[in-house]
Amino acid sequence: RGLPAQTFQAGALPEGAATRARAFGFARHAGRGHANCRVAATVHKNTSGGPRILVKTPDRILFLQAEEVDHIEAAGNYLVLHTAKERHIVRDTMTDMEARLAPAGFMRISRSMIVNLDRIRELQPMAAGEFCVILKTGARLNMTCSLGDLQERMRKL
């Protein structure tokens, strides 16, 4: 998934790509030989066995423990990671993030929402067959997956 080193050489970017690259933070690394820089969330296994999420921002690189994340919300081409006190925006897909965090106790409950199953406090019924997930933080998330799928997944934890 890394970009080739020649991408960052002068004149190597197609017209318009340099502007997009600057918008995503590539340009400040261009002259330093950082060929694999990209604005995205990558998940790494740490020594304790749980995944960590790498969040790159213009002024820092943050390593989040998966268990710190309450839920993840899709926002166009980005994901918003909600923690107890902060929100972090990363460029990744819901499908990729879901696959990487499923072993850590996360489940996709709707097209645009992934939830940390340990953070669920209760479910409240809404319309026929639909539920609202209430997190320990008080956040309310609409669930479109079946109750049976959620129950089966929680039994596996």
C-alpha positions as CSV (number, residue, x, y, z in Angstrom):
1,R,0.0,0.0,0.0
2,G,3.0,2.3,0.2
3,L,3.7,4.7,-2.5
4,P,6.8,4.3,-4.7
5,A,9.7,6.6,-3.9
6,Q,9.7,8.2,-7.4
7,T,6.2,9.6,-6.5
8,F,7.9,12.2,-4.3
9,Q,10.6,13.3,-6.8
10,A,10.2,16.6,-8.4
11,G,7.8,16.5,-11.4
12,A,6.9,12.8,-10.7
13,L,3.3,13.6,-9.7
14,P,0.6,13.9,-12.4
15,E,-1.1,17.3,-12.7
16,G,-3.4,17.9,-9.8
17,A,-1.9,15.1,-7.7
18,A,0.5,17.5,-5.9
19,T,-2.5,19.5,-4.7
20,R,-4.2,16.4,-3.4
21,A,-1.0,15.1,-1.9
22,R,-0.5,18.4,0.0
23,A,-4.1,18.2,1.3
24,F,-3.3,14.8,2.7
25,G,0.0,15.8,4.2
26,F,2.4,14.1,1.8
27,A,4.2,17.2,0.7
28,R,5.9,18.0,3.9
29,H,7.6,14.6,3.8
30,A,8.5,14.8,0.0
31,G,12.0,16.0,0.4
32,R,12.9,13.8,3.3
33,G,12.8,10.4,1.6
34,H,9.6,9.2,3.4
35,A,8.3,7.2,0.5
36,N,5.7,5.3,2.5
37,C,4.0,8.2,4.2
38,R,0.3,8.3,3.8
39,V,-2.6,9.6,5.8
40,A,-4.4,6.5,6.9
41,A,-5.0,4.3,9.9
42,T,-2.9,1.3,10.2
43,V,-3.3,-1.3,12.8
44,H,-0.3,-2.9,14.5
45,K,0.0,-5.7,17.0
46,N,1.7,-4.6,20.2
47,T,3.6,-6.8,22.6
48,S,0.5,-7.3,24.8
49,G,-1.3,-8.8,21.9
50,G,-4.0,-6.2,21.3
51,P,-4.0,-4.1,18.1
52,R,-2.9,-0.5,18.1
53,I,-4.3,2.1,15.6
54,L,-1.7,4.5,14.1
55,V,-3.2,7.9,13.6
56,K,-1.2,10.5,11.7
57,T,-1.9,14.2,12.1
58,P,0.1,17.2,10.9
59,D,1.8,17.7,14.2
60,R,2.0,14.2,15.7
61,I,1.6,10.5,15.3
62,L,-0.7,8.9,17.8
63,F,-0.9,5.2,18.8
64,L,-4.3,4.3,20.0
65,Q,-5.0,1.0,21.8
66,A,-8.0,-0.6,20.2
67,E,-9.7,-0.8,23.6
68,E,-9.6,3.0,23.9
69,V,-12.0,3.3,20.9
70,D,-15.7,3.4,21.7
71,H,-17.0,3.4,18.2
72,I,-16.0,4.3,14.6
73,E,-18.1,6.3,12.2
74,A,-17.8,6.6,8.5
75,A,-17.5,10.1,7.1
76,G,-17.1,10.1,3.3
77,N,-13.6,8.8,2.5
78,Y,-12.6,9.0,6.2
79,L,-13.3,7.3,9.5
80,V,-13.9,9.1,12.8
81,L,-12.6,7.2,15.8
82,H,-14.5,8.2,18.9
83,T,-12.6,7.7,22.2
84,A,-13.7,8.8,25.7
85,K,-12.3,12.3,25.3
86,E,-11.3,12.9,21.7
87,R,-12.2,12.2,18.1
88,H,-9.6,11.2,15.5
89,I,-10.0,11.4,11.8
90,V,-8.2,8.8,9.6
91,R,-8.4,7.8,5.9
92,D,-9.4,4.2,5.6
93,T,-12.4,2.1,4.6
94,M,-15.0,0.7,6.9
95,T,-14.4,-2.8,5.4
96,D,-10.6,-2.7,6.1
97,M,-11.0,-1.4,9.6
98,E,-13.8,-3.9,10.4
99,A,-11.6,-6.8,9.3
100,R,-8.6,-5.6,11.3
101,L,-10.5,-4.9,14.5
102,A,-13.0,-7.8,14.5
103,P,-10.6,-10.0,16.5
104,A,-10.3,-7.3,19.2
105,G,-14.1,-7.3,19.9
106,F,-15.4,-4.8,17.3
107,M,-18.5,-5.4,15.2
108,R,-20.1,-3.5,12.3
109,I,-23.6,-2.7,13.4
110,S,-24.6,-0.6,10.4
111,R,-23.3,0.5,7.1
112,S,-21.5,3.5,8.7
113,M,-20.8,2.3,12.2
114,I,-18.4,-0.1,14.0
115,V,-18.8,-0.5,17.7
116,N,-16.5,-1.8,20.5
117,L,-18.7,-4.6,21.9
118,D,-17.2,-4.0,25.4
119,R,-18.6,-0.5,25.4
120,I,-22.2,-1.4,24.9
121,R,-24.4,-0.7,28.0
122,E,-27.8,-1.6,26.6
123,L,-30.1,-2.0,23.5
124,Q,-33.3,-0.1,23.2
125,P,-36.0,-1.3,20.7
126,M,-37.1,1.2,18.1
127,A,-39.2,0.3,15.1
128,A,-40.0,-3.3,14.2
129,G,-36.8,-5.3,14.4
130,E,-34.6,-2.2,14.9
131,F,-32.6,-1.3,17.9
132,C,-30.6,1.6,19.3
133,V,-27.3,0.8,20.9
134,I,-26.5,2.8,24.0
135,L,-22.8,3.0,24.9
136,K,-21.4,3.4,28.4
137,T,-20.6,7.0,27.4
138,G,-24.3,7.7,26.7
139,A,-23.8,7.8,22.9
140,R,-26.8,6.4,20.9
141,L,-26.1,4.5,17.7
142,N,-28.7,3.1,15.3
143,M,-28.2,-0.6,14.7
144,T,-29.3,-2.2,11.4
145,C,-27.7,-5.6,11.8
146,S,-29.9,-8.3,13.3
147,L,-30.1,-8.8,17.1
148,G,-29.2,-12.5,16.5
149,D,-25.9,-11.5,14.8
150,L,-25.0,-9.2,17.7
151,Q,-25.9,-11.8,20.3
152,E,-23.9,-14.5,18.5
153,R,-20.9,-12.2,18.3
154,M,-21.1,-11.3,22.0
155,R,-21.2,-14.9,23.0
156,K,-17.9,-15.5,21.2
157,L,-16.1,-12.8,23.3
